[in-house]
Amino acid sequence: MNTQDLNQNHQATFDHIKHLAAAAKDAGVATPLDYAIFQDHGYKGLYGGMGAKNIHAHKNLKKSDKILDRMGSTELAANLFRATQTEEKLRRDQVQGKQHANQTHFSVGQKVRQTIEELGGTMPEDIPVPEKSIKQLESEQKKLLTKSDKKQ
């Protein structure tokens, strides 16, 4: 997958996380702390019990790294599927209450994980971290475009 495709997948994931945040808010996930806990439940379902801090440690990410910025296309796709399906389930089932929303997010994450396992895929926590973050790739791409514009 080229940098542009990865960048588009990354942006799509962020866009859907905004939709997920809106659905979570409608379900009663009101404060930033509530939302962080809600997100952690989704990660715990998908990553076999690991929350954001555990994922950071397991993947040896820098404290300043955002998890989504350090994912390749397969891992991004799993997280995008988790986000879209959780959003739809929250709305479809008219989930109310932050505990119910958290449990929904966890359960959807578990189902995505189960599907990966059934297909013989690599578990998200075991997918290697790309050498460069999406931010580094974007910066390099901008530099290349600037150089090519100057040559023309």
C-alpha angles and dihedrals in degrees: 000000000000126000093258093054092047090048091051091049090048091051092047090053092051091047091053092046087060089054089047090051090053092050090047091051090052088052092054104271093136114159132053089250091051089051093048089053090046091051091048090055090056091049091047091054095048097038099047097258098325118131125201094279092049092048090050091052096042092051093041092236121172116254088246093052119103112220094230091052091058099051129104123221098276094051092043090052092052090050092046090052090049091051097046094045093047091050092051093046093049090053098038094049092038090229114201127192129039094252091054090046091050091050091048092052091048092049094049090049089052091051092051089049091048091052092051089050094048090051091051093246129151114269111248094244089056096051108108117250111247114250091240129040121235088253091056091048091049091051092050091048091052091050091051092049091048091051092049091048090053091051092055 
